[in-house]
Amino acid sequence: MSDLIKDALSRLNGALDRLDAVSIRHVEAERVRGTLETELALMREDRHALANLLDNERDARTRAEDGLAEIAPRVDRAINAIRQTLNEA
């Protein structure tokens, strides 16, 4: 076999090795990308659930504050009535 053919085969083998390495890196990059996309989708779902939970908690707090605002004057009147009764007794 001539040196020219040996050199060509050597270069061809080197090119095939590099192509194989690039192919392996590409497959690994696709796997990582798929994993990252899955994690991102899970984080988005978590964020959506947390946002809904926060909205529900805000609504509950607002209802509680409204209820307290409605009850507080009645409690104050009851306390004053009890004080007045005790003072008169």
GULUM-290442 format. One record per atom (N, C-alpha, C): residue number from 1; atom name; x, y, z. Coordinates in Angstrom, 1 decimal, padded with zeros to 4 digits. Layout:
N
pos | site | xx | yy | zz
NUM | CA | X | Y | Z
...
! end
This chain:
89
pos | site | xx | yy | zz
1 | N | 000.8 | -001.2 | 000.0
1 | CA | 000.0 | 000.0 | 000.0
1 | C | 000.9 | 001.2 | 000.0
2 | N | 000.5 | 002.2 | -000.8
2 | CA | 001.4 | 003.4 | -000.9
2 | C | 001.2 | 004.3 | 000.3
3 | N | 002.2 | 005.1 | 000.5
3 | CA | 002.1 | 006.1 | 001.6
3 | C | 001.0 | 007.1 | 001.4
4 | N | 000.7 | 007.4 | 000.1
4 | CA | -000.5 | 008.3 | -000.2
4 | C | -001.8 | 007.7 | 000.3
5 | N | -002.0 | 006.4 | 000.1
5 | CA | -003.2 | 005.7 | 000.5
5 | C | -003.3 | 005.6 | 002.0
6 | N | -002.1 | 005.3 | 002.6
6 | CA | -002.0 | 005.2 | 004.1
6 | C | -002.4 | 006.5 | 004.7
7 | N | -001.8 | 007.6 | 004.2
7 | CA | -002.1 | 008.9 | 004.7
7 | C | -003.6 | 009.3 | 004.6
8 | N | -004.2 | 008.9 | 003.4
8 | CA | -005.6 | 009.2 | 003.2
8 | C | -006.5 | 008.4 | 004.1
9 | N | -006.1 | 007.1 | 004.3
9 | CA | -006.9 | 006.3 | 005.3
9 | C | -006.8 | 006.8 | 006.7
10 | N | -005.6 | 007.3 | 007.0
10 | CA | -005.4 | 007.8 | 008.4
10 | C | -006.2 | 009.1 | 008.6
11 | N | -006.2 | 010.0 | 007.6
11 | CA | -007.0 | 011.2 | 007.7
11 | C | -008.5 | 010.8 | 007.8
12 | N | -008.9 | 009.8 | 007.0
12 | CA | -010.3 | 009.4 | 007.0
12 | C | -010.7 | 008.8 | 008.3
13 | N | -009.8 | 008.0 | 008.9
13 | CA | -010.1 | 007.5 | 010.3
13 | C | -010.2 | 008.6 | 011.3
14 | N | -009.3 | 009.6 | 011.2
14 | CA | -009.4 | 010.7 | 012.1
14 | C | -010.7 | 011.5 | 012.0
15 | N | -011.1 | 011.7 | 010.7
15 | CA | -012.3 | 012.4 | 010.5
15 | C | -013.5 | 011.7 | 011.0
16 | N | -013.5 | 010.3 | 010.8
16 | CA | -014.6 | 009.5 | 011.4
16 | C | -014.6 | 009.5 | 012.9
17 | N | -013.4 | 009.5 | 013.5
17 | CA | -013.4 | 009.6 | 015.0
17 | C | -013.9 | 010.9 | 015.5
18 | N | -013.6 | 012.0 | 014.8
18 | CA | -014.1 | 013.3 | 015.2
18 | C | -015.6 | 013.4 | 015.0
19 | N | -016.1 | 012.8 | 013.8
19 | CA | -017.5 | 012.8 | 013.6
19 | C | -018.2 | 012.0 | 014.6
20 | N | -017.7 | 010.9 | 015.1
20 | CA | -018.3 | 010.1 | 016.1
20 | C | -018.3 | 010.9 | 017.4
21 | N | -017.3 | 011.6 | 017.8
21 | CA | -017.2 | 012.4 | 019.0
21 | C | -018.3 | 013.5 | 018.9
22 | N | -018.4 | 014.1 | 017.8
22 | CA | -019.4 | 015.2 | 017.7
22 | C | -020.8 | 014.6 | 017.8
23 | N | -021.0 | 013.5 | 017.2
23 | CA | -022.3 | 012.8 | 017.3
23 | C | -022.6 | 012.5 | 018.8
24 | N | -021.7 | 012.0 | 019.5
24 | CA | -021.9 | 011.6 | 020.9
24 | C | -022.2 | 012.9 | 021.7
25 | N | -021.5 | 014.0 | 021.5
25 | CA | -021.7 | 015.2 | 022.2
25 | C | -023.1 | 015.8 | 021.8
26 | N | -023.5 | 015.6 | 020.6
26 | CA | -024.8 | 016.1 | 020.2
26 | C | -025.9 | 015.3 | 020.9
27 | N | -025.8 | 014.0 | 020.9
27 | CA | -026.8 | 013.2 | 021.6
27 | C | -026.9 | 013.6 | 023.1
28 | N | -025.7 | 013.8 | 023.7
28 | CA | -025.7 | 014.2 | 025.2
28 | C | -026.3 | 015.6 | 025.3
29 | N | -026.0 | 016.5 | 024.4
29 | CA | -026.6 | 017.8 | 024.5
29 | C | -028.1 | 017.8 | 024.4
30 | N | -028.6 | 016.9 | 023.5
30 | CA | -030.1 | 016.8 | 023.4
30 | C | -030.7 | 016.2 | 024.6
31 | N | -030.0 | 015.2 | 025.2
31 | CA | -030.5 | 014.6 | 026.5
31 | C | -030.6 | 015.7 | 027.6
32 | N | -029.5 | 016.5 | 027.7
32 | CA | -029.5 | 017.5 | 028.7
32 | C | -030.6 | 018.6 | 028.4
33 | N | -030.7 | 018.9 | 027.2
33 | CA | -031.7 | 019.9 | 026.8
33 | C | -033.1 | 019.4 | 027.2
34 | N | -033.4 | 018.1 | 026.9
34 | CA | -034.7 | 017.5 | 027.3
34 | C | -034.9 | 017.6 | 028.8
35 | N | -033.8 | 017.3 | 029.5
35 | CA | -033.9 | 017.3 | 031.0
35 | C | -034.2 | 018.7 | 031.5
36 | N | -033.5 | 019.7 | 030.9
36 | CA | -033.7 | 021.1 | 031.3
36 | C | -035.1 | 021.6 | 031.0
37 | N | -035.6 | 021.2 | 029.8
37 | CA | -037.0 | 021.5 | 029.4
37 | C | -038.0 | 020.9 | 030.4
38 | N | -037.8 | 019.7 | 030.8
38 | CA | -038.7 | 019.1 | 031.8
38 | C | -038.6 | 019.8 | 033.1
39 | N | -037.4 | 020.1 | 033.6
39 | CA | -037.3 | 020.9 | 034.8
39 | C | -038.0 | 022.2 | 034.7
40 | N | -037.8 | 022.9 | 033.6
40 | CA | -038.4 | 024.2 | 033.4
40 | C | -040.0 | 024.1 | 033.4
41 | N | -040.5 | 023.1 | 032.8
41 | CA | -041.9 | 022.9 | 032.8
41 | C | -042.4 | 022.6 | 034.2
42 | N | -041.7 | 021.8 | 035.0
42 | CA | -042.1 | 021.6 | 036.4
42 | C | -042.0 | 022.8 | 037.2
43 | N | -041.0 | 023.7 | 037.0
43 | CA | -040.9 | 024.9 | 037.8
43 | C | -042.0 | 025.9 | 037.4
44 | N | -042.4 | 025.9 | 036.1
44 | CA | -043.6 | 026.7 | 035.7
44 | C | -044.8 | 026.2 | 036.4
45 | N | -045.0 | 024.9 | 036.4
45 | CA | -046.2 | 024.4 | 037.1
45 | C | -046.2 | 024.7 | 038.6
46 | N | -045.0 | 024.6 | 039.2
46 | CA | -044.9 | 025.0 | 040.6
46 | C | -045.2 | 026.5 | 040.8
47 | N | -044.7 | 027.3 | 040.0
47 | CA | -044.9 | 028.8 | 040.1
47 | C | -046.4 | 029.1 | 039.9
48 | N | -047.1 | 028.4 | 039.0
48 | CA | -048.5 | 028.6 | 038.8
48 | C | -049.3 | 028.2 | 040.0
49 | N | -048.9 | 027.0 | 040.6
49 | CA | -049.6 | 026.6 | 041.8
49 | C | -049.4 | 027.5 | 043.0
50 | N | -048.1 | 028.0 | 043.1
50 | CA | -047.8 | 028.9 | 044.2
50 | C | -048.6 | 030.3 | 044.0
51 | N | -048.7 | 030.7 | 042.8
51 | CA | -049.4 | 032.0 | 042.5
51 | C | -050.9 | 031.8 | 042.9
52 | N | -051.5 | 030.6 | 042.5
52 | CA | -052.9 | 030.4 | 042.9
52 | C | -053.0 | 030.4 | 044.4
53 | N | -052.1 | 029.7 | 045.1
53 | CA | -052.1 | 029.6 | 046.5
53 | C | -052.0 | 031.0 | 047.1
54 | N | -051.1 | 031.8 | 046.6
54 | CA | -051.0 | 033.2 | 047.1
54 | C | -052.3 | 034.0 | 046.9
55 | N | -052.8 | 033.9 | 045.8
55 | CA | -054.1 | 034.6 | 045.5
55 | C | -055.2 | 034.1 | 046.5
56 | N | -055.3 | 032.8 | 046.7
56 | CA | -056.3 | 032.3 | 047.6
56 | C | -056.0 | 032.8 | 049.0
57 | N | -054.8 | 032.8 | 049.5
57 | CA | -054.4 | 033.3 | 050.8
57 | C | -054.7 | 034.8 | 050.9
58 | N | -054.5 | 035.6 | 049.9
58 | CA | -054.8 | 037.0 | 049.9
58 | C | -056.3 | 037.2 | 050.0
59 | N | -057.1 | 036.4 | 049.3
59 | CA | -058.5 | 036.5 | 049.4
59 | C | -059.0 | 036.2 | 050.8
60 | N | -058.4 | 035.1 | 051.4
60 | CA | -058.8 | 034.7 | 052.7
60 | C | -058.5 | 035.8 | 053.7
61 | N | -057.3 | 036.4 | 053.6
61 | CA | -056.9 | 037.5 | 054.5
61 | C | -057.8 | 038.7 | 054.3
62 | N | -058.2 | 039.0 | 053.1
62 | CA | -059.1 | 040.2 | 052.9
62 | C | -060.4 | 039.9 | 053.5
63 | N | -061.0 | 038.7 | 053.4
63 | CA | -062.2 | 038.3 | 054.0
63 | C | -062.1 | 038.4 | 055.5
64 | N | -061.0 | 037.9 | 056.1
64 | CA | -060.8 | 038.0 | 057.5
64 | C | -060.8 | 039.4 | 058.0
65 | N | -060.0 | 040.2 | 057.3
65 | CA | -059.9 | 041.7 | 057.7
65 | C | -061.3 | 042.3 | 057.6
66 | N | -062.0 | 042.0 | 056.5
66 | CA | -063.4 | 042.6 | 056.4
66 | C | -064.3 | 042.2 | 057.6
67 | N | -064.2 | 040.9 | 057.9
67 | CA | -065.0 | 040.4 | 059.0
67 | C | -064.6 | 041.0 | 060.3
68 | N | -063.3 | 041.2 | 060.5
68 | CA | -062.8 | 041.8 | 061.7
68 | C | -063.3 | 043.3 | 061.8
69 | N | -063.2 | 044.0 | 060.7
69 | CA | -063.7 | 045.4 | 060.7
69 | C | -065.2 | 045.5 | 061.0
70 | N | -065.9 | 044.4 | 060.6
70 | CA | -067.4 | 044.4 | 060.9
70 | C | -067.6 | 044.1 | 062.4
71 | N | -066.8 | 043.2 | 062.9
71 | CA | -067.1 | 042.7 | 064.3
71 | C | -066.5 | 043.6 | 065.3
72 | N | -065.4 | 044.3 | 065.0
72 | CA | -064.7 | 045.1 | 066.0
72 | C | -065.5 | 046.1 | 066.7
73 | N | -066.4 | 046.9 | 066.0
73 | CA | -067.2 | 047.9 | 066.7
73 | C | -068.2 | 047.2 | 067.6
74 | N | -068.7 | 046.0 | 067.2
74 | CA | -069.7 | 045.4 | 068.1
74 | C | -069.0 | 044.9 | 069.4
75 | N | -067.8 | 044.4 | 069.2
75 | CA | -067.0 | 044.0 | 070.4
75 | C | -066.7 | 045.2 | 071.3
76 | N | -066.3 | 046.3 | 070.7
76 | CA | -066.1 | 047.5 | 071.5
76 | C | -067.3 | 047.9 | 072.3
77 | N | -068.5 | 047.9 | 071.6
77 | CA | -069.7 | 048.2 | 072.3
77 | C | -070.0 | 047.3 | 073.4
78 | N | -069.8 | 046.0 | 073.2
78 | CA | -070.0 | 045.0 | 074.3
78 | C | -069.1 | 045.2 | 075.4
79 | N | -067.8 | 045.5 | 075.2
79 | CA | -066.9 | 045.8 | 076.3
79 | C | -067.3 | 047.0 | 077.0
80 | N | -067.7 | 048.1 | 076.3
80 | CA | -068.2 | 049.3 | 077.0
80 | C | -069.4 | 049.0 | 077.8
81 | N | -070.3 | 048.2 | 077.3
81 | CA | -071.6 | 047.9 | 078.0
81 | C | -071.2 | 047.1 | 079.3
82 | N | -070.3 | 046.2 | 079.2
82 | CA | -069.9 | 045.4 | 080.4
82 | C | -069.2 | 046.4 | 081.4
83 | N | -068.4 | 047.2 | 081.0
83 | CA | -067.7 | 048.2 | 081.9
83 | C | -068.8 | 049.1 | 082.6
84 | N | -069.7 | 049.5 | 081.8
84 | CA | -070.7 | 050.4 | 082.3
84 | C | -071.5 | 049.7 | 083.4
85 | N | -071.9 | 048.4 | 083.1
85 | CA | -072.6 | 047.6 | 084.0
85 | C | -071.8 | 047.4 | 085.3
86 | N | -070.5 | 047.1 | 085.2
86 | CA | -069.7 | 046.9 | 086.3
86 | C | -069.5 | 048.2 | 087.1
87 | N | -069.4 | 049.3 | 086.5
87 | CA | -069.3 | 050.6 | 087.2
87 | C | -070.6 | 050.9 | 087.9
88 | N | -071.7 | 050.6 | 087.4
88 | CA | -072.9 | 050.9 | 088.0
88 | C | -073.2 | 050.0 | 089.2
89 | N | -072.6 | 048.8 | 089.2
89 | CA | -072.9 | 047.8 | 090.2
89 | C | -072.1 | 048.1 | 091.4
! end
